[in-house]
Amino acid sequence: MSQIEVCGTCKFYIDLPTESGVTNVGVCSRFPPQLLLMPQKRPDGQMSLLPMGLRPQVQPVDTCGEYRLQIIEKSQLEGHGKQALKRIKKESQN
């Protein structure tokens, strides 16, 4: 059986929390966050720039050239797009 190299099984993948507990999106932590300056209105009415660090948003079934296997237990797949990963695994066997 071949290894499925998708974001959901990568050691750099971090789930984004949801109220329902089902995750369909996460972030990639392979590289440091990118600095983004967001305009924000201050209490005195003036505009200022608020620095924010952002990481790329990815889905568990996405792929890239930086994949590194995350060794996880089967029970840990909950919340990692388990259904989507099963579908990809099944498709790769056909």
C-alpha positions in Angstrom: 0.0 0.0 0.0 1.4 3.4 -0.9 1.6 6.4 1.4 -1.1 9.1 1.0 0.8 12.4 1.2 -2.0 14.8 2.1 -2.0 17.7 4.5 -4.3 15.9 7.0 -1.5 13.3 7.7 1.4 15.8 7.6 3.2 16.7 10.8 2.9 20.4 9.8 -0.9 20.4 9.6 -2.8 22.1 12.5 -6.6 21.7 12.7 -8.7 24.9 13.0 -11.3 24.5 15.8 -15.0 24.5 14.9 -18.1 24.5 17.0 -19.3 21.3 15.5 -16.0 19.5 16.1 -15.8 18.5 12.4 -12.8 20.0 10.7 -12.6 20.7 7.0 -9.8 23.2 7.2 -6.5 23.8 9.0 -3.2 25.7 8.6 0.2 24.7 7.5 3.0 25.4 10.0 5.9 24.4 7.7 7.2 27.9 7.6 6.9 30.9 10.0 3.7 33.0 9.8 3.8 35.7 7.2 3.5 39.2 8.5 0.4 41.1 7.3 -0.4 44.7 8.3 -4.2 45.1 8.8 -5.7 48.6 8.9 -7.6 49.2 12.1 -9.5 52.2 13.4 -8.2 53.4 16.8 -10.5 54.8 19.5 -9.5 58.3 18.6 -10.8 57.8 15.0 -7.3 57.6 13.4 -6.3 54.6 11.3 -3.3 52.5 12.2 -1.8 49.2 11.0 -2.1 46.2 13.2 0.6 43.5 12.5 -0.8 40.0 12.2 1.0 36.7 11.6 -0.9 34.4 9.1 -0.2 30.9 8.0 -1.6 29.3 4.8 -5.0 27.8 5.2 -5.3 24.3 3.8 -7.8 21.4 3.6 -6.9 17.9 5.0 -6.9 16.6 1.4 -4.6 19.2 -0.1 -1.0 18.3 -1.1 2.3 20.1 -1.5 6.0 19.4 -1.9 6.9 19.9 1.8 5.0 16.8 3.1 6.4 15.1 6.2 4.7 12.1 7.7 3.0 12.5 11.0 2.9 9.3 13.0 -0.5 9.2 14.6 -2.8 6.7 16.1 -6.0 5.7 14.3 -8.1 7.3 17.1 -6.3 10.6 16.5 -7.7 10.9 13.0 -11.0 12.2 14.5 -11.1 15.9 13.5 -8.6 15.5 10.6 -11.0 15.1 7.8 -11.3 11.4 8.4 -14.0 10.8 5.8 -12.1 12.7 3.1 -8.9 10.8 3.9 -10.7 7.4 3.7 -12.1 8.4 0.3 -8.6 9.3 -1.0 -7.1 6.1 0.3 -9.9 4.1 -1.4 -9.4 5.9 -4.7 -5.6 5.4 -4.6 -6.1 1.6 -4.3 -8.2 1.5 -7.5 
